[in-house]
Amino acid sequence: MTPVSHDASERMEDRLRKLEKINRALMGRVERSTDFSGNGFSLFQTAILLEGQVSARTGDLKRTLEDLSDAYARLEDARDDAETAKQNLTSAIEAVSEGFALFNDAEELVMCNTPFRALLPDIDLKLKPGTPFSRIAEVFSPSRHLVLDQHRTPDHWRTARIELFRKPHAAFIQKLSDDRWIHVSNKKTETGATVVFQTDITDIVRAERLRRERELDEQSKILQATLDHLPQGICMFSKDLRLKAWNHRFIDLLSLPLRLVAPLAGFDRIWEWVGQSVFVRDRAGVSAVLGWMRNPSADLDPVELTKSDGSILSVSGNVMPDGGVVVSFADVTEEWRASGALREAKETLEQRVEERTAALTREVVERRAIEVELIDARDTAQELTKSKTRFLAAASHDVLQPLNAARIFLSLLGGTGLDLRQQHFADKVDKAFGSVEEVLGTLLDISRYDSGSVEANIVPLSVAEILTTLVAEFQPLADQKQLPLRCVPCELFGLSDARLLRQIIQNLISNAIRYTVKGGILVGARRRGRMISVEVWDTGPGIPEDKREFIFEEFRRLQQDQPDAAKGAGLGLAIVRRIARLLDHRIEVASIVGKGSRFSIELPFCEPPLRRARPPAVSERLPVDLASFTAIVIENDLAILEGMLELLQERGMRAIPAVSLGEAIETLQSLEKTPDLIIADYHLDQGTGTEAIAALRQAVGHVIPAIAVTADHTAKVQAEIQKDQIAYLRKPIKTGDLFALIHKVIAQ
């Protein structure tokens, strides 16, 4: 039966009342029309007239009674239907898994279901229809199942809950006993009633807590690995001076017993032992550091403390945003010795020059040379003390240097006639080094983007040129997986940074190839109004809608727990998002699970710039062999220098080693022939590789082809190298890249 609404029932009752009123009116009229006071004839006429009227009125009355009876029957049916509908509504609300309660416009409880009562069992019996919400809030607040904030009383909670209840819409999360959590929301209806929902979100909160704990654990491992590669001793203390992190160098420099170095160890205890055992001769310096630690209002300028064995440590500190501090210890003993020698030479130099000027001119020149060297040593020492402020550059160089040496010697090992089993293991090691290099490089890139040290150079550029170049570079990788990789031709120009835009598209194409098993990849660009949409399509597994933000987080990959999942660090899309924010380009993701995905990035459209005449093309014909070429290699790391010499000599080149610019110039003077190539590390003990290359070119009087090798991948260093007509090569060095670049610069 179709349920009858409450309004329909009221209309039917009104109709019944009207019918009863009509019936009474008819009866009254009949009574008033009867006149018995006349004579016999008039009575006869009246009787005849009344008979007709009574007959008509009786028919009307009968029909009215029938209508009245029918109306009463329909009213009863309507009441039954309304009661059935109410019971169905109650059953439906009771079947809802969430807690549900309905309050009328007078804020009185109308109904609530069992889940609503079950969340706070100790007040179940007090939830009765007609109870005002203020009374319910009053009995809720002292419940033993309700967990309040540390500084919040039940009265505060009750007042705040009533305020939220009276708002048109409100929601909040409430903690319950036994580590349970609920999401509470209330919303007013058009009639003024209020609906309250209570949802148990305990599983969601616990899962989120576990995820955050795992992320913190991973970040802690990365931080510890970075700290352990620093040359300085580093320790971090919380606001209440409890030890949070440290590296091995910190323990070594202060000769600390392991019993003192533990998580949450107090600074006072550690520093008391250091003052009594390590810096016995330097009470003032110990007190200065202690005073700063107890009141670190600003960063601590370097304080030099003398150890019991005579060595000197430079101590400096930085205040963290949360009130904690980072303290670094650097051994500056050698710098002090050089400075002392400089001071001693200065004190005696004038007297010796006056006494021996006339007869010993040569000795004076030598002394001046010594003075220059000592000044250089002092400047170098001062530069080293500032290295703590260049954490990122130092980390990239110090971490990638050993990897560079390992990659070089691994390449040499591959040419020693390994058997198949040994070559298999060597290939595995090479891939592992490649993964480490990729992760470290990406992490350093993320750090630079987050710190704001990367600046974009927005210029008009050819989108087609970037796309065709990248597709050509990735074609071998796609061929290995037997995947078609196609680029849709276009002639669009846009406004962006060519290097950064290239990195975005490169990461997107790399991901598309990595996650696509069959089908293919399509790369192209289309114009949309004043914007250009650069798009990468694939036929991979697709991305669920609820994971499309998840994939842009660090170390996030879909299906990473499956054995056949694509390998990777999960950092490519994190880099894409950061670069896009820097360039103010919008990223869009569209995907159908099981069919594929489309990643697009939008950049402003621009008209093609005026074409400039291109210089004559340089022949890229590679020399047949390198046996007739001589290269001078400048590298201050002896292990890497040895590996570079072996690599070059293995290809037939004559390789001349030098650990500094001075040694390189001395060697150059003894050569019968000018070298054909200079290979220099960018980070030398004195000066940079570009300065060394410029000095050698000046010494021979012409431009010698040159390559600068560096672990610093910043755009600033790359631009500095390339502006001096020097080729740029990143560490760790790959053998194929090295010799491809050698052929290129020699051919040019």
C-alpha positions, 0 to 999 in steps of 0.5 A: 500500500502506498503510504499516506502523508500526514498532510493528506490525513489532515485534509481528509479529516477536514472534509469529514467535519464539513460533511457532518456540518452539512448534515446538521444543516439539512436536518435543521432546515427540515424541522424549521420548514414544518408548520402544524398550526394551520387548518386541515387543508394546509396540513394536507398541503404541508404533508405532501410538500414535506413528503417530497422534501423529506424524500430529497433530504433523506437521499442527500443525508444517505449520500452524505453518510456514505461519503462520511463512512468512505472518508473514515475508511480512507482516514484509517487506511492513511493512519495505517500507512503512516504507521507502516512508513514510520516503522520502515523508517525506524528499521532503515535507520536502525540498519545504518552502521553509523550512529544516527540521532534526530532532534526536532526544532525544539532540540528534543530527541525524536529517535536514535539508533543502536550504534548511536547508543553503543558508542557511550554505553554508560549513558544508553538508558538516558537517551529517551525521546523528548530529552533536550539536547542540552541534557544529553550533552550534560550527561555525555560530558562526564562519561568515562568513555569520553577522552578530553584534552589535557586542559579541557573540563567536562563543562568546557566540552559540554558548552562547546558541543551545544554551540556546535549543535546549534550551527547549521552544519558542524563536524569534529573528531572525538577520542574515546577510551581504548584508543577509539575515535569517532567523527561527529557531524550534525546538520539542520534540515529545512524544517528546523530539525537537526540530524546527528551522525557518529562514525567510528573512524578508529581503523582510519586513525590507526592506519594513518598513525602507522603510515606516519611512523613509517615515514618518520622511520625512513626519514630518520634513516636518510638523515642518519646516513647523511650525517655519517658522511659529513666531515664534521661532528654533528649532534642535535638536541631538543628544546629541553637539551635532550640528545636526538641525533648524532654521527660517528664523527661527533663521538670520535672528535670528543672521544666520548664513551658510548655509555654517555651517547644514547637517545634522550641523553642530557646535554649537561651530563655529556658536557660535564664529562667533556669539560673534565676529560677533553677540554681541561685547558679551556674552561672559558670556552667550555663555559661559553658553549654551556651558556649558549646551550642554556639560552640559545637566543641566536646562532652560536658563532664559532668558538675554538676549544683546545683539547688535552692533546693540543688539537683544536676544535671549532664549535658552532651552533644553530637554533632550529625552529622548534627551539632545539639546537644543532651543534657542529664540531670541526677539527681546525688544528691544521688551519691553526698551525698554518696560521701560526706559521704565517704569523711567525713568518710575518714577525720575522720577514721584515727584519730578514728582508732589511738585513739581506735585501742587497745580497739575498734578493733571491731569498726575498723572492722565495720568502714572498712566495712562501708568504703568498702560499701561507695566505692561500693556506689561511684563506683556505682554512677560513673557507673550510670553517664556513663549510657548515653553512654549505651543507647541501653542496658538501653532502652532494660532493662527499657522498657522490665522490666515493660512488664516482671512484667505485663506478670507475673501478667497476668499469675497469673491472669489467674489462679484466676478462671476467667469467660469466658469473663474475660479470653477472655480479659486476653488472648487479653491482653497477645497477645497485650503484646506479640506483644509489646515485639516482636516489641521492641525486633526486633527494638532493634535487628535492632539497634544493627545490624545497629550500628555494635555491633553484631559480627558473629562467623563463624564456620562449622555447620550442616544445617540439624540440624538447619532445623529439629529443626526449623521445629519441633518448628514450627509444632504446629503453622502449625498444628493450620492452618492445613498446612503441614510443611515438611523438605527435609532431607539432610546431608550438612555442611556449614560455618555460625554463627549458632545463626544468620543463625537460626534467618534468617531461623526462620523468613522465616518459620514464614512468610511462615506460617503467609501468607499461607492460604492453600497448605503447606510449604516446607523447605530444602537445596541443594548444588550449586557448592561451595555454599549451598542454604537453601530454604523455599517454600510456597503456599501463595499469592505470591509477585509482582515483583515490591514489592520484594525490598519493603518487606525488608524495616521496617514496610512493609507488603503486603496487610496490608490494607485488613481486612483478611491480616496476622498480623505482625509488618513488621520487620522480613524481615528487620532483615533477610536482616541485618543478611544476610549482616553481614554474607555475605550471598546472599538472593534470592526471586522467586515468582508467584502471586497467586501460592506462593514464594521461599525465599533462602539464600546462604552460603559457603559449607564445608566438615563435621568436625571430629566427637567428642565423645558425652557425655552420654545423660542426662535424660530429665524425668521431676519431677512429681511435684515441691512441694519438691523443694526450690528456692531462687529468687534474683530480685531488682524489688519488683513488679517482685519479688512478681510476681515470688514468686506467680508463684513458690508457685502456682506450689508448690515450696518453694520460698525464696525472696532476693533483693540483693546478701547480703540478699541472703547470709544472708538468705542462712545461716539461711536455714536448707537445701541448695536450689535446684534452684537459679533464679537471675535477671542479672541486680541487683543494685550491680553487676550482677546475674551471680556474685550473683549465683557464690557467692552463689555456692561458699558459699555452696561449690557445683554447684546449678542449676541456671537460669539468667533472663535478658532483655538484649538479646545480644549474649555477655550477653548470652555467659557470662551467659551460660559459667558458667553453668547457664541457660538463660531466656529472659524477658518478662518471659512466664510462660510456658518457665519458668517452662519448663526451671526449669524442665530441669535444675533440671533434669540435 
